[in-house]
Amino acid sequence: MTAQRFSAFSILRHGLSGRAWPRQWRRATLNDAYDIIIVGGGGHGLATAYNLARYHGVRKIAVIEKGWIGGGNTGRNTTIVRANYMVDGNYQFFHHALGLWPKLASELNYNVMFSPRGMIGIAHSLDAMDAYARRVNVMHLNGQSARLLDAGEVRKTLPYLNYSPDARFPVVGGILQQRAGTARHDAVVWGYARSASDLGVDIVEGCEVIGFLRDAAGICGVETTGGPVRAGKVLLATAGHTSLVARYAGLQLPMESHVLQAFVTEGLKPMINHVLSWSGGHFYISQSDKGGLVFGSDMDGYNSYAQRGGLGVARHAAAAAVSLIPSLAKVRLLRSWGGVVDQTMDGSPLMGPTEVNGLWLNAGWCYGGFKAIPASGECAAHMLATGQLHPLAAAFTPGRFATGHELDEEGTGPFPHLH
């Protein structure tokens, strides 16, 4: 099946035809053997498969997903794309990732609805402004664009915030990264699935990996609910379930699984034109193209593999929203959902070979994996095709914990739930 080439004319023509839209990727079944098997059909796994097929000429690839495409973390996040990192190793990677987003729709011939609307962090104290000034300086030194906003600029740009003299969190300024924004989360994973399938990648949904095949050299395939499948290399890209799958190979990874909730309100008229975050607490919000306000807050703080969270975090997120924007007090919450995030011990990703030969990792993306997808796929594909770490992801090697080269962006130490 060759994917239909999308254009404004083709969409209009098909819409007027009255015909149903065809499947966007093949309904594949497993073969006996592949060159590379990717466990996990989320954004990272599919982006890796696409880059392997398109740029490295690998055709015998299977992506094995126990659920359905778009049912995992890629479809369960708040869609924010940014690159405001400061630690060496992180800022190079995420700066590159942000640069790939404006070209992604053209690359995939699929509208991922990337909107570089800008992201504003709101400062509520002079200490927060000092921290933002440091971040701007580091970003400028590394070729990224950002600037400080004084209180007047924030008020002119965001007139709906709480500027009352007795506000719990007074607005004293902010930081703007204009290139940041949002993208349609499920469109991203659908676009990669469509393009990878068109290049010959087998995407097998509803199939769970339940073990690994071994020979004298190491991992040589996977055991699945559809039977054994052999492969030259196996990549784990299963987000919050990576540690569970890795146990089949006898590995204990330096990560924990936590629930991160997201919320969306009823549709409203255009109101919030940027992505907002605040220094008074962990809270972020934007407005979708359908008008709903999409926001999130802290993780629930306990280990879980459930795709739902507790009411305590929901209450905290709602309180933060109303503290920042009082006019939201009577807006109705439409729905909420949870993603299972793979929090590492330093809050930064894991990419590289494991201590078991033949088994590779693309995991540990914590609460910010969505924005990394294009660069993650590029770097992981390079790693699998060449056997060498991509220079942009060299700092993400799992072995960094043994040598003390952690990438602790938050500075909170080995406590995954705090990163």
C-alpha positions as CSV (number, residue, x, y, z in Angstrom):
1,M,0.0,0.0,0.0
2,T,1.4,3.4,-1.1
3,A,0.3,6.3,1.1
4,Q,-1.8,9.0,-0.7
5,R,0.2,12.1,-1.3
6,F,-1.6,14.9,0.6
7,S,-2.1,18.4,-0.8
8,A,-4.8,21.1,-0.4
9,F,-6.2,20.0,-3.8
10,S,-6.1,16.2,-3.0
11,I,-7.9,16.8,0.4
12,L,-10.6,18.9,-1.2
13,R,-11.1,16.4,-4.0
14,H,-11.4,13.5,-1.6
15,G,-13.7,15.4,0.7
16,L,-16.1,16.1,-2.2
17,S,-15.9,12.5,-3.4
18,G,-18.0,11.2,-0.5
19,R,-15.6,8.2,-0.1
20,A,-14.2,7.1,3.3
21,W,-10.6,7.8,3.9
22,P,-8.3,4.8,3.5
23,R,-6.1,3.4,6.2
24,Q,-3.0,5.5,6.6
25,W,-0.6,2.6,7.3
26,R,-0.6,-1.1,6.4
27,R,-2.1,-3.7,8.8
28,A,1.1,-5.8,9.0
29,T,1.7,-9.2,10.4
30,L,5.0,-10.5,11.9
31,N,7.5,-12.2,9.8
32,D,9.9,-14.8,11.2
33,A,13.0,-12.5,11.2
34,Y,14.0,-8.8,10.8
35,D,17.2,-6.8,10.8
36,I,15.9,-4.6,13.6
37,I,12.9,-4.9,15.9
38,I,11.7,-1.8,17.7
39,V,9.5,-2.6,20.8
40,G,7.1,0.3,21.3
41,G,5.0,2.0,18.6
42,G,5.0,5.5,20.1
43,G,6.6,8.6,18.7
44,H,10.2,7.6,19.5
45,G,9.9,4.1,18.2
46,L,8.2,5.1,15.0
47,A,10.5,8.1,14.4
48,T,13.4,5.7,14.8
49,A,11.9,3.2,12.3
50,Y,11.2,6.0,9.8
51,N,14.7,7.4,9.9
52,L,16.2,3.9,9.6
53,A,14.2,3.2,6.5
54,R,14.6,6.6,4.8
55,Y,18.1,7.7,5.7
56,H,20.0,4.4,6.4
57,G,18.4,2.1,3.8
58,V,17.2,-0.5,6.4
59,R,14.0,-2.1,5.2
60,K,13.5,-5.2,7.3
61,I,12.2,-3.4,10.4
62,A,9.3,-4.3,12.7
63,V,7.7,-2.0,15.2
64,I,5.8,-4.1,17.8
65,E,3.1,-2.3,19.8
66,K,1.1,-4.0,22.5
67,G,-1.8,-1.5,22.2
68,W,-2.7,0.8,19.3
69,I,-0.8,3.5,17.5
70,G,-1.4,6.8,19.4
71,G,-2.7,5.1,22.6
72,G,0.4,5.6,24.7
73,N,2.3,8.7,25.9
74,T,2.5,10.4,22.5
75,G,-1.3,10.8,22.6
76,R,-1.4,11.6,26.3
77,N,0.7,14.7,26.8
78,T,0.2,18.5,26.7
79,T,1.8,18.9,23.2
80,I,4.4,21.4,24.3
81,V,7.6,21.9,22.1
82,R,10.5,23.8,23.7
83,A,14.3,23.9,24.1
84,N,15.1,26.0,27.2
85,Y,17.7,23.7,28.7
86,M,21.0,24.7,30.2
87,V,23.1,21.5,31.0
88,D,25.7,20.6,28.5
89,G,24.4,17.5,26.6
90,N,20.8,18.5,27.0
91,Y,20.8,22.0,25.4
92,Q,22.6,20.8,22.1
93,F,20.1,18.0,21.6
94,F,16.9,19.9,22.4
95,H,18.0,22.9,20.4
96,H,18.5,20.6,17.4
97,A,15.1,19.0,18.1
98,L,13.3,22.3,18.1
99,G,14.8,23.2,14.8
100,L,13.3,20.0,13.2
101,W,9.7,20.8,14.1
102,P,9.0,23.5,11.5
103,K,10.0,21.1,8.7
104,L,8.3,18.0,10.1
105,A,5.0,18.3,8.2
106,S,6.8,18.7,4.9
107,E,9.1,15.8,5.8
108,L,6.2,13.4,6.5
109,N,3.7,14.9,4.1
110,Y,1.3,15.0,7.1
111,N,0.0,18.0,8.9
112,V,1.4,17.8,12.5
113,M,-0.1,21.3,13.2
114,F,3.1,22.7,14.6
115,S,2.4,26.2,16.0
116,P,5.5,28.2,17.1
117,R,3.4,30.5,19.2
118,G,6.1,31.2,21.8
119,M,6.4,30.1,25.4
120,I,6.4,32.5,28.3
121,G,7.6,31.6,31.7
122,I,6.1,33.9,34.3
123,A,8.2,35.1,37.3
124,H,6.6,35.9,40.6
125,S,9.7,37.0,42.5
126,L,13.0,38.7,42.0
127,D,14.8,35.4,42.7
128,A,12.8,33.9,39.8
129,M,13.8,36.8,37.5
130,D,17.5,36.2,38.5
131,A,17.1,32.5,37.6
132,Y,15.4,33.4,34.2
133,A,18.3,35.9,33.5
134,R,20.8,33.1,34.0
135,R,18.8,30.8,31.7
136,V,18.6,33.5,29.0
137,N,22.4,34.0,29.2
138,V,23.1,30.3,29.0
139,M,20.7,30.0,26.0
140,H,22.3,32.9,24.2
141,L,25.8,31.5,24.8
142,N,24.6,28.3,23.1
143,G,23.0,29.9,20.1
144,Q,19.4,29.8,21.3
145,S,17.0,32.7,21.2
146,A,15.2,33.9,24.3
147,R,14.7,37.2,26.1
148,L,13.6,38.6,29.4
149,L,10.3,40.4,29.8
150,D,9.7,43.1,32.4
151,A,6.4,43.3,34.3
152,G,5.0,45.8,31.8
153,E,5.7,43.7,28.8
154,V,4.1,40.7,30.4
155,R,1.0,42.7,31.3
156,K,0.7,44.0,27.7
157,T,1.2,40.5,26.2
158,L,-0.9,38.5,28.8
159,P,-3.6,40.9,30.0
160,Y,-5.7,38.1,31.5
161,L,-3.3,37.2,34.3
162,N,-3.9,38.1,37.9
163,Y,-2.4,41.5,38.4
164,S,-4.3,42.3,41.6
165,P,-2.3,44.1,44.4
166,D,-3.1,41.2,46.7
167,A,-2.5,38.4,44.2
168,R,-0.9,35.4,45.8
169,F,1.6,35.2,43.0
170,P,2.5,38.8,41.9
171,V,3.8,39.1,38.3
172,V,7.2,40.7,38.2
173,G,8.4,39.6,34.7
174,G,9.0,36.6,32.6
175,I,11.1,34.8,29.9
176,L,10.1,34.4,26.3
177,Q,11.3,31.7,23.9
178,Q,9.6,32.7,20.6
179,R,10.4,29.5,18.7
180,A,8.7,27.2,21.2
181,G,5.0,26.2,20.8
182,T,2.8,23.2,20.4
183,A,2.0,20.4,17.9
184,R,-0.9,18.0,17.5
185,H,0.3,15.0,19.4
186,D,-1.6,12.1,17.7
187,A,-0.9,13.7,14.3
188,V,2.8,13.3,14.9
189,V,2.6,9.6,15.7
190,W,0.1,9.0,12.8
191,G,2.4,10.9,10.4
192,Y,5.5,8.8,11.4
193,A,3.5,5.6,11.2
194,R,2.2,6.4,7.7
195,S,5.6,7.4,6.4
196,A,7.4,4.4,8.0
197,S,4.8,2.0,6.7
198,D,5.1,3.4,3.2
199,L,8.9,2.7,3.3
200,G,8.2,-0.9,4.1
201,V,8.3,-1.0,7.9
202,D,6.0,-3.6,9.4
203,I,3.9,-1.9,12.2
204,V,2.2,-4.7,14.3
205,E,-0.4,-3.5,16.7
206,G,-2.0,-5.5,19.5
207,C,1.1,-7.7,19.9
208,E,3.0,-7.7,23.3
209,V,6.6,-8.6,23.8
210,I,6.8,-11.2,26.7
211,G,10.5,-12.2,26.5
212,F,13.7,-12.3,24.5
213,L,15.4,-14.9,22.4
214,R,19.1,-15.5,23.2
215,D,22.0,-17.2,21.6
216,A,25.7,-17.4,22.6
217,A,26.2,-13.7,21.5
218,G,23.3,-12.2,23.4
219,I,19.8,-11.1,22.4
220,C,18.8,-12.4,19.0
221,G,15.0,-11.7,18.9
222,V,11.9,-11.4,20.9
223,E,9.1,-13.6,22.2
224,T,5.7,-12.1,21.5
225,T,2.1,-13.0,22.0
226,G,2.2,-13.7,18.2
227,G,5.2,-16.0,18.5
228,P,9.0,-15.8,18.4
229,V,10.7,-13.3,16.0
230,R,14.4,-13.2,15.4
231,A,16.4,-10.0,14.8
232,G,19.9,-8.7,14.6
233,K,19.2,-5.8,17.0
234,V,16.3,-5.0,19.4
235,L,15.5,-1.5,20.5
236,L,13.4,-0.7,23.6
237,A,11.3,2.4,23.1
238,T,8.4,1.7,25.5
239,A,8.5,4.8,27.7
240,G,7.1,4.1,31.2
241,H,7.1,0.4,30.6
242,T,10.8,0.2,29.6
243,S,11.9,-1.1,33.0
244,L,9.3,-3.9,32.9
245,V,10.3,-5.1,29.4
246,A,14.0,-4.8,30.3
247,R,13.5,-7.2,33.2
248,Y,12.9,-10.0,30.7
249,A,16.6,-9.5,29.7
250,G,17.7,-9.5,33.4
251,L,18.3,-5.7,33.5
252,Q,17.4,-3.3,36.2
253,L,17.4,0.2,34.7
254,P,18.1,3.5,36.6
255,M,14.5,4.7,36.2
256,E,11.1,4.7,37.8
257,S,7.6,4.9,36.3
258,H,5.3,7.7,37.4
259,V,1.9,9.0,36.3
260,L,1.8,12.5,34.7
261,Q,-1.7,13.9,34.3
262,A,-3.0,16.3,31.7
263,F,-6.3,18.1,31.6
264,V,-8.5,19.9,29.0
265,T,-11.4,22.3,29.5
266,E,-14.5,22.9,27.4
267,G,-13.9,24.9,24.3
268,L,-13.5,28.7,24.7
269,K,-13.0,31.6,22.3
270,P,-9.3,32.4,21.6
271,M,-7.8,33.6,24.8
272,I,-4.3,32.2,25.4
273,N,-2.0,32.8,22.4
274,H,1.2,31.4,24.0
275,V,2.3,28.4,26.0
276,L,2.5,29.6,29.6
277,S,4.4,28.3,32.6
278,W,5.0,29.8,36.0
279,S,7.7,29.9,38.6
280,G,5.2,29.7,41.5
281,G,4.8,26.0,41.0
282,H,5.0,23.3,38.3
283,F,2.1,24.4,36.0
284,Y,1.8,25.0,32.3
285,I,-1.1,25.8,30.0
286,S,-1.9,26.5,26.3
287,Q,-5.0,26.6,24.2
288,S,-5.8,24.0,21.5
289,D,-7.1,24.8,18.0
290,K,-10.5,23.5,19.1
291,G,-10.6,26.1,21.9
292,G,-10.0,23.8,24.9
293,L,-7.4,24.9,27.5
294,V,-4.8,22.1,27.8
295,F,-2.8,22.1,31.1
296,G,-0.7,20.0,33.4
297,S,1.1,20.1,36.7
298,D,3.2,17.9,38.9
299,M,3.5,14.1,38.7
300,D,1.4,12.2,41.2
301,G,4.5,11.3,43.2
302,Y,4.2,7.6,43.5
303,N,5.2,4.7,41.2
304,S,2.4,3.5,38.9
305,Y,1.7,1.9,35.5
306,A,-1.9,3.2,35.4
307,Q,-2.9,5.7,32.7
308,R,-4.8,7.7,35.2
309,G,-3.9,9.8,38.3
310,G,-5.3,11.0,41.6
311,L,-7.6,13.9,42.5
312,G,-4.9,15.6,44.6
313,V,-2.9,16.6,41.5
314,A,-6.1,17.5,39.7
315,R,-7.0,19.8,42.5
316,H,-3.5,21.3,42.6
317,A,-3.5,21.9,38.8
318,A,-7.0,23.6,38.9
319,A,-5.9,25.8,41.9
320,A,-2.8,26.9,40.0
321,A,-4.8,27.7,36.9
322,V,-7.2,29.9,38.9
323,S,-4.4,31.6,40.9
324,L,-2.7,32.6,37.6
325,I,-5.9,33.3,35.6
326,P,-8.9,34.1,37.8
327,S,-11.3,34.2,34.9
328,L,-11.0,30.4,34.6
329,A,-12.7,29.8,37.9
330,K,-16.1,28.8,36.3
331,V,-14.7,27.0,33.2
332,R,-15.7,23.4,33.2
333,L,-13.1,20.6,33.0
334,L,-13.9,18.4,30.1
335,R,-11.6,15.4,30.6
336,S,-8.3,14.3,32.0
337,W,-5.8,11.5,31.2
338,G,-2.5,10.1,32.4
339,G,0.7,9.1,30.8
340,V,3.2,6.6,32.3
341,V,6.5,8.5,32.2
342,D,9.9,6.9,32.6
343,Q,11.7,9.1,35.1
344,T,15.5,8.5,35.2
345,M,17.7,9.2,38.2
346,D,18.9,12.5,36.8
347,G,15.9,13.5,34.7
348,S,17.6,13.1,31.4
349,P,17.2,10.4,28.7
350,L,18.9,7.0,28.2
351,M,20.1,6.2,24.7
352,G,22.7,3.6,23.8
353,P,23.6,-0.1,24.1
354,T,22.7,-2.0,27.2
355,E,25.1,-4.4,29.0
356,V,23.3,-7.2,27.2
357,N,24.6,-7.6,23.6
358,G,22.0,-6.9,20.9
359,L,19.7,-4.9,23.2
360,W,19.5,-1.1,22.8
361,L,17.7,1.7,24.6
362,N,15.8,4.8,23.5
363,A,14.0,5.6,26.8
364,G,14.0,7.8,29.9
365,W,12.5,10.8,28.3
366,C,10.8,11.7,31.6
367,Y,8.0,14.4,31.3
368,G,9.4,16.0,28.1
369,G,9.6,13.2,25.5
370,F,7.1,14.6,23.0
371,K,9.3,17.6,22.0
372,A,12.3,15.3,21.5
373,I,10.6,12.9,19.0
374,P,12.2,14.1,15.7
375,A,15.7,14.3,17.1
376,S,15.3,11.1,19.1
377,G,14.3,9.2,16.0
378,E,17.3,10.7,14.1
379,C,19.8,9.8,16.8
380,A,18.5,6.4,17.6
381,A,18.4,5.4,13.9
382,H,22.0,6.5,13.5
383,M,23.0,4.5,16.6
384,L,21.3,1.3,15.3
385,A,22.6,1.7,11.8
386,T,26.2,2.5,12.6
387,G,26.7,1.0,16.0
388,Q,27.9,4.4,17.2
389,L,26.2,7.0,19.4
390,H,25.1,10.1,17.5
391,P,27.2,13.1,18.7
392,L,24.0,14.9,19.8
393,A,23.0,12.0,22.1
394,A,26.4,10.8,23.3
395,A,25.8,12.3,26.7
396,F,22.6,10.1,27.1
397,T,24.6,6.8,27.4
398,P,23.2,4.6,30.1
399,G,26.7,4.1,31.4
400,R,26.9,7.7,32.7
401,F,25.6,6.7,36.1
402,A,28.6,4.4,36.6
403,T,31.1,7.2,35.8
404,G,29.3,10.0,37.6
405,H,28.5,12.0,34.5
406,E,24.8,12.7,35.4
407,L,22.8,15.3,33.5
408,D,20.9,16.8,36.4
409,E,19.0,19.7,34.8
410,E,16.9,20.3,37.9
411,G,19.7,19.9,40.4
412,T,17.5,17.8,42.6
413,G,19.7,14.7,42.9
414,P,18.8,11.0,42.4
415,F,15.1,11.4,43.1
416,P,13.1,10.6,39.9
417,H,9.8,12.1,41.0
418,L,11.4,15.5,41.6
419,H,12.9,15.9,38.1
